[in-house]
Amino acid sequence: MESTKKQVSLELLPWLVVHTDGTVERLAGTEVCPPGLDPITGVFSKDIIIEPKTGLSARIYRPFSIQPGQKIPLMLYFHGGAFLISSTSFPSYHTSLNKIVNQANVIAVSVNYRLAPEHPLPTAYEDSWTALKNIQAINEPWINDYADLDSIFLVGDSAGANISHHLAFRAKQSDQTVKIKGIGMIHPYFWGTQPIGAEIKDEARKQMVDGWWEFVCPSEKGSDDPWINPFADGSPDLGGLRCERVMITVAEKDILNERGKMYYERLVKSEWKGKVEIMETKEKDHVFHIFEPDCDEAMEMVRCLALFINQVEA
């Protein structure tokens, strides 16, 4: 009797496997939870459609304490997951957004961009740009009634931080009138062919991250593709970043740590006229705040992000 078990053609651990029939089986980031009232923070959320043609959706959040006529910052959030996994309804992200919205007192739009490999890059970037440029036109009451459209922030972790970087340049090149006040980059997913810092000795993790990027964006440029390496040939000069302020957070044990620090250093030395700050969390690894939302370090990082958005010195 022939086995009906599917054969694996590619393992991209710890994210997914691809079977010989072409189907993709995700191993992480597949859990979902509904929107609604969060009993702990008092934050409300609901799911909305941004682009009916593609099915692009988002989960929008508003704080409990907002008053009629009050205008508060608008935060577009882009989740992480190496462009391969997770969603706006993933419980850990939903919890994190509730905490950020409550602490920062913002309207948040968490964008459910489509994932690779079913939707190869640059689909995630295009979806995210669609969300940003259409945010004023979707006729959403929570945005119309409460969002200060002169105070738009792009915030993301890992791949989402990478997306935020590219959107700031896309906004500059576009005819669309999109004013970005600031960018919050949490453990940004930048990379490069030449290893730096801890990557030099940690060959296993270096090869693992190389493999992730090669899978989502196969090209002869590899990890020096401008999508993933903001300093590679063909990348825009950081001096042209279109926003007033940037906050970068890195984690000491994160293999991406040095890339975030390099971005900070290059931005400081560029001709960009804005204000940038960096925060490093000791003894923690990549996106620890998503998986340990109640630890002291996660709460401190959210607190600092809230201060950044509201222009208060930490």
C-alpha positions in Angstrom: 0.0 0.0 0.0 1.4 3.4 -1.0 1.9 6.0 1.7 -0.2 9.0 1.4 2.2 11.1 3.5 3.4 14.1 1.7 7.1 14.2 0.8 9.2 17.2 1.9 11.2 19.0 -0.8 12.5 21.9 1.4 12.8 22.6 5.1 13.1 26.3 6.1 13.3 25.9 9.8 11.9 27.0 12.1 9.3 28.6 9.8 7.9 26.2 7.3 8.4 23.2 5.0 7.6 22.9 1.3 6.2 19.6 0.0 7.0 18.1 -3.3 3.5 18.9 -4.6 4.2 22.6 -3.9 2.1 23.0 -0.9 3.5 25.1 2.0 3.1 23.9 5.6 3.8 26.6 8.2 5.2 25.4 11.5 4.8 28.7 13.4 2.7 31.8 13.4 -0.5 30.1 12.4 -2.6 30.6 15.5 -5.3 33.3 15.3 -7.5 35.2 17.8 -10.5 37.5 17.2 -10.5 41.3 17.6 -12.7 42.9 20.3 -12.4 44.5 23.7 -9.2 43.6 25.5 -10.2 43.3 29.2 -6.7 44.0 30.5 -6.0 47.2 28.6 -9.5 48.3 27.7 -8.3 48.7 24.1 -10.9 48.0 21.3 -10.0 46.4 18.0 -11.7 45.3 14.8 -10.7 43.9 11.4 -11.1 46.1 8.3 -10.6 45.7 4.5 -8.1 48.1 3.0 -8.1 46.9 -0.6 -11.0 44.7 -1.7 -9.3 43.7 -5.0 -6.5 41.9 -3.3 -8.2 41.2 0.0 -5.6 43.3 1.9 -6.9 43.7 5.5 -5.8 45.2 8.7 -6.6 45.1 12.4 -7.4 48.6 13.8 -7.1 49.5 17.5 -8.3 52.4 19.6 -7.7 53.2 23.3 -10.5 53.1 25.8 -9.9 56.6 27.2 -10.2 58.6 23.9 -12.7 61.5 24.0 -15.0 62.7 21.2 -13.1 65.3 19.1 -9.7 64.2 20.5 -7.0 63.7 17.9 -4.2 61.3 18.7 -1.2 59.9 16.7 -1.8 57.2 14.0 0.5 54.3 14.1 0.8 51.9 11.1 2.3 48.6 12.5 4.0 45.9 10.4 4.5 42.5 12.0 7.6 40.4 11.7 8.1 36.8 10.7 10.8 36.9 8.0 8.1 37.8 5.4 7.0 34.1 5.7 4.8 33.7 8.8 2.4 35.3 11.2 -0.5 37.7 10.8 -2.3 40.6 12.5 -4.5 38.1 14.3 -1.6 36.0 15.7 -2.3 36.1 19.5 1.2 37.4 20.5 1.0 40.3 18.0 -2.6 41.1 19.1 -1.4 41.2 22.7 1.6 43.4 21.9 -0.6 45.9 19.9 -3.0 46.2 22.8 -0.2 47.0 25.1 1.4 49.6 22.7 -1.9 51.3 22.0 -2.8 51.5 25.7 0.7 52.8 26.6 1.2 55.2 23.7 -2.5 56.4 23.4 -2.6 56.0 19.6 -4.9 54.7 16.9 -3.1 51.7 15.4 -3.5 50.0 12.1 -1.8 46.6 12.0 -1.3 45.7 8.4 -2.0 42.1 7.3 0.4 42.1 4.2 0.5 38.9 2.1 3.3 36.4 2.8 5.9 34.7 0.7 6.3 32.2 -0.9 2.7 32.2 -2.1 3.0 36.0 -2.7 6.7 36.6 -3.5 8.4 39.8 -2.6 7.9 42.7 -3.3 4.2 41.9 -2.5 4.6 42.6 1.2 6.1 46.0 0.4 3.4 46.8 -2.1 0.6 45.8 0.3 2.2 47.9 3.0 2.5 50.9 0.7 -1.2 50.4 -0.3 -2.1 50.6 3.3 -0.1 53.8 3.9 -1.2 55.7 0.9 -4.9 54.7 1.2 -5.2 55.2 5.0 -7.0 58.5 4.5 -9.4 57.2 1.8 -10.8 54.0 3.4 -13.5 56.0 5.3 -12.9 54.3 8.6 -14.7 56.1 11.5 -11.9 55.5 14.0 -9.4 57.1 11.7 -11.7 59.9 10.6 -12.8 60.8 14.1 -9.7 60.3 16.2 -6.5 60.0 14.1 -4.1 63.0 13.7 -3.0 62.6 10.1 -0.2 65.0 10.7 1.3 62.6 13.2 1.7 59.3 11.4 4.2 56.8 12.7 5.5 53.6 11.0 6.4 51.0 13.5 7.4 47.4 12.9 9.5 44.5 14.3 12.0 42.5 12.3 10.7 42.2 8.8 8.1 44.9 9.7 10.9 47.3 10.6 12.5 46.6 7.3 9.2 47.5 5.6 9.0 50.8 7.6 12.4 51.8 6.2 11.4 51.2 2.6 8.1 52.9 3.0 9.8 56.1 4.1 11.7 56.2 0.9 8.6 55.2 -1.2 6.7 58.1 0.4 9.5 60.5 -0.7 9.4 59.3 -4.3 5.6 59.3 -4.5 3.2 61.9 -5.7 1.0 60.9 -2.8 0.9 63.4 0.1 2.0 61.2 3.0 3.6 62.9 5.9 5.6 60.5 8.2 6.4 61.9 11.6 8.6 59.1 12.8 9.7 55.4 12.4 10.0 52.9 15.2 12.3 50.0 14.2 12.2 47.1 16.6 15.0 44.6 16.0 15.2 45.5 12.3 15.6 42.7 9.7 18.6 44.0 7.8 21.3 41.7 6.5 24.3 41.4 4.2 26.6 38.9 2.5 29.7 39.9 4.5 29.4 38.9 8.2 29.9 41.5 10.9 30.1 41.4 14.6 28.7 38.1 16.1 27.8 36.8 12.7 31.5 36.2 12.0 31.8 33.5 14.7 28.2 32.3 14.5 28.4 30.6 11.1 25.3 28.4 11.7 22.9 31.4 12.3 24.6 33.4 9.5 23.8 30.6 7.1 20.3 30.1 8.5 19.4 33.8 7.9 21.1 33.7 4.5 18.8 30.8 3.6 15.7 32.6 4.8 16.4 35.5 2.6 17.4 33.5 -0.5 14.0 31.6 -0.2 11.8 34.7 0.0 13.8 36.8 -2.5 15.9 34.6 -4.8 18.3 36.8 -6.9 21.9 36.9 -7.9 22.5 39.7 -5.3 21.6 37.4 -2.5 21.8 39.1 0.9 23.2 42.2 -0.7 19.9 42.9 -2.4 18.8 46.5 -1.5 15.6 45.1 0.0 17.5 43.5 2.8 20.8 45.4 2.8 20.2 49.2 3.2 23.9 49.9 2.4 24.3 47.7 -0.7 24.8 49.1 -4.2 21.5 50.5 -5.4 20.2 51.3 -1.9 18.9 54.9 -1.4 21.1 57.2 0.6 19.9 57.3 4.3 20.2 61.1 4.1 16.9 61.0 2.1 14.9 59.2 4.7 11.5 60.9 4.8 10.6 61.4 8.4 11.5 63.6 11.3 12.5 61.1 13.9 13.7 57.5 14.2 13.9 55.1 17.1 15.8 51.8 16.8 15.7 49.1 19.3 18.1 46.1 19.4 18.6 43.1 21.6 22.0 42.0 22.9 21.7 38.3 21.9 20.0 38.9 18.6 22.0 37.9 15.5 20.6 41.0 13.9 22.0 43.2 16.6 24.9 44.6 14.7 22.8 45.4 11.7 20.6 47.6 13.8 23.5 49.4 15.3 25.1 49.9 11.9 21.9 51.5 10.6 21.9 53.9 13.6 25.6 54.8 13.0 25.1 55.3 9.3 22.0 57.4 9.8 23.8 59.6 12.4 26.7 60.2 9.9 24.4 60.9 6.9 23.0 64.2 5.9 19.6 63.4 7.3 18.4 66.3 9.4 16.1 64.3 11.8 16.6 63.0 15.3 17.5 59.3 15.9 17.8 57.3 19.1 18.8 53.7 19.9 18.0 51.4 22.7 19.7 48.1 23.5 18.1 45.5 25.7 20.7 43.4 27.5 20.5 39.6 27.8 17.5 39.3 25.4 17.1 37.8 21.9 15.1 38.7 18.8 11.6 40.0 19.3 11.6 38.9 22.9 8.8 41.4 23.6 6.4 39.4 21.4 7.0 36.1 23.3 7.6 37.6 26.8 5.2 40.6 26.8 5.0 40.8 30.6 8.8 40.8 31.3 10.3 44.0 32.7 12.4 44.5 29.6 9.4 44.3 27.3 7.4 46.7 29.3 10.3 49.1 29.4 10.7 48.9 25.6 7.0 49.6 25.1 7.2 52.5 27.5 10.2 54.0 25.6 8.3 53.5 22.3 5.3 55.3 23.7 7.5 58.2 24.9 9.1 58.4 21.4 5.8 58.6 19.7 4.6 61.3 22.1 7.9 63.2 21.9 8.7 62.9 25.6 12.3 62.4 26.7 12.9 59.0 28.3 
